[in-house]
Amino acid sequence: MGSGTPGDRTSEVVPRGADRWDSAQGVAVPVAVTSVAVASVVVVGAAVVVVGA
């Protein structure tokens, strides 16, 4: 992925492509956060079951 530096090729993408990229990030970030949260709950739940047993 681009580092955001002026010399980076990704900075030359046309605005439409950038908008699409922003939209993709807008979807991907919440999905990733939700996935991590769900995984954490599952791990904690499993640990509680193991400790409780």
C-alpha positions in Angstrom: 0.0 0.0 0.0 1.1 3.6 -0.4 2.8 5.4 2.4 1.2 8.7 1.5 4.4 10.3 0.4 4.3 12.7 -2.6 6.5 10.4 -4.7 4.2 7.5 -4.1 2.4 6.2 -7.3 -0.8 5.8 -5.3 -1.0 9.6 -4.8 -1.3 10.0 -8.6 -4.6 8.0 -8.7 -7.5 10.0 -10.2 -10.0 11.4 -7.7 -12.6 8.7 -8.7 -10.2 6.0 -7.8 -9.3 7.7 -4.5 -13.0 8.1 -3.7 -13.5 4.4 -4.3 -10.4 3.6 -2.2 -11.8 5.7 0.6 -15.2 3.9 0.4 -13.4 0.6 0.5 -11.5 1.6 3.6 -14.7 2.9 5.1 -16.1 -0.6 4.8 -13.0 -2.6 5.5 -12.0 -0.8 8.7 -15.3 -1.4 10.6 -15.4 -5.0 9.4 -11.8 -5.6 10.6 -12.5 -3.9 14.0 -15.7 -6.0 14.3 -13.9 -9.2 13.4 -11.2 -8.5 16.0 -13.8 -7.7 18.6 -15.8 -10.9 17.9 -12.6 -12.9 18.0 -11.7 -11.4 21.3 -15.1 -12.3 22.7 -14.8 -15.8 21.5 -11.3 -16.2 23.0 -12.4 -14.7 26.3 -15.5 -16.9 26.3 -13.4 -20.0 25.6 -11.0 -19.1 28.4 -13.8 -18.6 30.9 -15.3 -22.0 29.9 -11.8 -23.6 30.3 -11.2 -21.9 33.7 -14.7 -22.7 34.9 -14.3 -26.3 33.9 
